[in-house]
Amino acid sequence: MNWTVYLSGEIHTDWRQKIMQGAKDHGLAIKFTSAVTEHEASDAAGDVLGKDDNGFWRDH
């Protein structure tokens, strides 16, 4: 059986890499997905919608 696991949570540590490496080390059939983990790219996710005049949502 194959699993798809979404790893959500804070982006400032390497916990995702540790989980993915552990699954690989144990030969588990898991496909991992997650949110954007690069801070600048995460903050800029809404830029495709246009300019935000007050900037509040940039980091919230």
MIDOSE-1310 file (N, C-alpha, C; in nm, 2 decimals, decimal comma, always signed):
residues 60
mnwt	+0,08/-0,12/+0,00/+0,00/+0,00/+0,00/+0,09/+0,12/+0,00; +0,05/+0,22/-0,08/+0,13/+0,35/-0,09/+0,05/+0,45/-0,01; +0,12/+0,54/+0,06/+0,05/+0,65/+0,13/+0,10/+0,78/+0,08; +0,01/+0,88/+0,09/+0,05/+1,02/+0,06/+0,03/+1,09/+0,19
vyls	+0,14/+1,16/+0,24/+0,13/+1,22/+0,37/+0,17/+1,37/+0,35; +0,08/+1,46/+0,40/+0,10/+1,60/+0,39/+0,16/+1,65/+0,52; +0,28/+1,71/+0,52/+0,35/+1,76/+0,64/+0,33/+1,90/+0,65; +0,24/+1,94/+0,74/+0,21/+2,08/+0,77/+0,27/+2,12/+0,90
geih	+0,29/+2,25/+0,92/+0,35/+2,30/+1,04/+0,46/+2,40/+1,02; +0,53/+2,43/+1,12/+0,63/+2,54/+1,11/+0,74/+2,51/+1,01; +0,80/+2,61/+0,96/+0,90/+2,60/+0,85/+1,04/+2,63/+0,88; +1,07/+2,65/+1,01/+1,20/+2,70/+1,05/+1,30/+2,59/+1,09
tdwr	+1,26/+2,47/+1,10/+1,35/+2,36/+1,14/+1,34/+2,25/+1,03; +1,42/+2,15/+1,05/+1,43/+2,04/+0,95/+1,35/+1,92/+0,98; +1,24/+1,93/+1,06/+1,17/+1,81/+1,10/+1,11/+1,74/+0,98; +1,08/+1,81/+0,87/+1,02/+1,74/+0,76/+1,13/+1,64/+0,70
qkim	+1,25/+1,69/+0,68/+1,36/+1,61/+0,63/+1,38/+1,49/+0,71; +1,38/+1,51/+0,84/+1,40/+1,39/+0,93/+1,29/+1,29/+0,92; +1,17/+1,33/+0,90/+1,06/+1,23/+0,88/+1,07/+1,16/+0,75; +1,10/+1,24/+0,64/+1,12/+1,18/+0,51/+1,24/+1,08/+0,51
qgak	+1,35/+1,12/+0,57/+1,46/+1,03/+0,57/+1,43/+0,90/+0,65; +1,36/+0,92/+0,76/+1,33/+0,80/+0,84/+1,24/+0,70/+0,77; +1,14/+0,76/+0,69/+1,06/+0,67/+0,61/+1,14/+0,60/+0,50; +1,23/+0,67/+0,44/+1,31/+0,61/+0,34/+1,40/+0,50/+0,40
dhgl	+1,46/+0,53/+0,51/+1,55/+0,44/+0,58/+1,48/+0,31/+0,61; +1,35/+0,32/+0,64/+1,27/+0,20/+0,68/+1,20/+0,14/+0,56; +1,22/+0,19/+0,44/+1,16/+0,14/+0,32/+1,01/+0,15/+0,31; +0,96/+0,26/+0,37/+0,82/+0,28/+0,36/+0,77/+0,35/+0,23
aikf	+0,66/+0,30/+0,18/+0,61/+0,36/+0,05/+0,53/+0,48/+0,08; +0,59/+0,59/+0,10/+0,52/+0,72/+0,14/+0,57/+0,83/+0,04; +0,47/+0,90/-0,02/+0,49/+1,02/-0,09/+0,46/+1,13/+0,00; +0,56/+1,22/+0,02/+0,54/+1,33/+0,11/+0,51/+1,46/+0,03
tsav	+0,41/+1,54/+0,08/+0,39/+1,67/+0,02/+0,38/+1,77/+0,14; +0,39/+1,90/+0,11/+0,39/+2,00/+0,22/+0,36/+2,13/+0,16; +0,34/+2,23/+0,25/+0,32/+2,37/+0,21/+0,46/+2,42/+0,16; +0,45/+2,54/+0,11/+0,58/+2,61/+0,07/+0,66/+2,63/+0,19
tehe	+0,78/+2,58/+0,19/+0,87/+2,59/+0,31/+0,97/+2,70/+0,31; +0,99/+2,77/+0,19/+1,09/+2,88/+0,19/+1,01/+3,00/+0,23; +1,06/+3,07/+0,34/+0,99/+3,18/+0,40/+0,95/+3,29/+0,30; +1,04/+3,34/+0,22/+1,00/+3,44/+0,12/+0,90/+3,40/+0,03
asda	+0,91/+3,28/-0,03/+0,81/+3,23/-0,12/+0,67/+3,21/-0,05; +0,68/+3,17/+0,07/+0,55/+3,15/+0,15/+0,48/+3,29/+0,16; +0,56/+3,39/+0,20/+0,50/+3,52/+0,22/+0,45/+3,58/+0,09; +0,51/+3,54/-0,02/+0,47/+3,60/-0,15/+0,36/+3,52/-0,22
agdv	+0,31/+3,42/-0,15/+0,21/+3,33/-0,22/+0,09/+3,41/-0,28; +0,05/+3,51/-0,21/-0,07/+3,59/-0,26/-0,04/+3,69/-0,37; +0,09/+3,71/-0,40/+0,13/+3,81/-0,50/+0,06/+3,79/-0,64; +0,03/+3,67/-0,67/-0,04/+3,65/-0,80/-0,18/+3,72/-0,81
lgkd	-0,23/+3,75/-0,69/-0,36/+3,81/-0,68/-0,36/+3,96/-0,70; -0,23/+4,02/-0,70/-0,22/+4,16/-0,72/-0,15/+4,23/-0,60; -0,13/+4,36/-0,61/-0,06/+4,43/-0,50/-0,15/+4,45/-0,38; -0,09/+4,42/-0,26/-0,16/+4,45/-0,14/-0,12/+4,58/-0,08
dngf	-0,21/+4,68/-0,08/-0,17/+4,81/-0,04/-0,12/+4,83/+0,10; -0,17/+4,75/+0,19/-0,13/+4,77/+0,33/-0,03/+4,67/+0,38; -0,01/+4,56/+0,31/+0,09/+4,46/+0,35/+0,06/+4,38/+0,47; -0,05/+4,39/+0,53/-0,08/+4,31/+0,65/-0,08/+4,16/+0,62
wrdh	-0,13/+4,12/+0,51/-0,14/+3,98/+0,48/-0,01/+3,92/+0,44; +0,09/+4,00/+0,41/+0,22/+3,95/+0,36/+0,28/+3,84/+0,46; +0,27/+3,86/+0,59/+0,33/+3,76/+0,68/+0,23/+3,71/+0,78; +0,10/+3,71/+0,75/+0,00/+3,66/+0,84/-0,08/+3,55/+0,78
